[in-house]
Amino acid sequence: MKRILVGIKRVVDYNVRIRVKPDGSGVLTEGVKMSVNPFDEIALEEALRIKERGAAEEVIVLTVGPADCQTQLRTCLAMGADRALHVQSDTALEPLVTARVLRALIEREQPFLVLLGKQAIDDDNGQTGQMLAALWDRPQATFASKLDIADGKARVTREIDAGLETLEVDLPAVVTVDLRLNEPRYVKLPDIMKAKKKPLETLTLESLGVVARAQLKTLHFEPPAQRHKGVRVKDAAELVAALKQKGLL
């Protein structure tokens, strides 16, 4: 069966104002709206469109995280994913560990394409897809703004500093997606009801043979410095004078 594997991450909703805990030990998430990472939602939408065009037979969505992640997986099932896999972990995992989880599930599911968001909006690492491709020893194409699948190859257009770059990679492959690839569909109430009957399997890191080793230690969180109120100047001379007064020139 031609499968597409889509990785998602549960993050604080992009409309929520992020607040740091008073002791600086992390970000406040209690009582905060959580959602599917926007880039991952785009990846899922693209997988569903590929299936609707007849180039795939099944779309599997997976995540690694605490039990509450099942809410986001059900949202993905409501969008149209066929199955969901939840690797339960109550500790935050680094990109390399997540890549190893994905690699273990690839061995089990044998997808011809793995789609991921280019980065998560909480940590902005943007590393998991690249690490997975290295572990899998398969081609990768990152920051995709257009994706075409045909004749056992993926043709990917990606945005770079100089403009647009088009790559052609052999499948199976890992593709990470950018914002301009598509606009995710709206989930309707009947689809939400149907999603409750779709299979959602819970796994553990141990069952996949993955060890959650931490290589980085976060010492402290702090919010960005508060911005000062802007000043309107009449002309360039007044602007230069203001900058000199602040010691910026």
Secondary structure as GFF3:
##gff-version 3
##sequence-region A 1 249
A	DSSP	beta_strand	3	7	.	.	.	ID=ss1
A	DSSP	beta_strand	10	12	.	.	.	ID=ss2
A	DSSP	beta_strand	34	36	.	.	.	ID=ss3
A	DSSP	alpha_helix	38	52	.	.	.	ID=ss4
A	DSSP	beta_strand	58	65	.	.	.	ID=ss5
A	DSSP	three_ten_helix	67	69	.	.	.	ID=ss6
A	DSSP	alpha_helix	70	79	.	.	.	ID=ss7
A	DSSP	beta_strand	83	88	.	.	.	ID=ss8
A	DSSP	alpha_helix	95	109	.	.	.	ID=ss9
A	DSSP	beta_strand	113	117	.	.	.	ID=ss10
A	DSSP	alpha_helix	128	136	.	.	.	ID=ss11
A	DSSP	beta_strand	140	150	.	.	.	ID=ss12
A	DSSP	beta_strand	153	160	.	.	.	ID=ss13
A	DSSP	beta_strand	163	170	.	.	.	ID=ss14
A	DSSP	beta_strand	173	177	.	.	.	ID=ss15
A	DSSP	three_ten_helix	179	181	.	.	.	ID=ss16
A	DSSP	alpha_helix	189	195	.	.	.	ID=ss17
A	DSSP	beta_strand	200	204	.	.	.	ID=ss18
A	DSSP	three_ten_helix	206	208	.	.	.	ID=ss19
A	DSSP	alpha_helix	236	245	.	.	.	ID=ss20
###
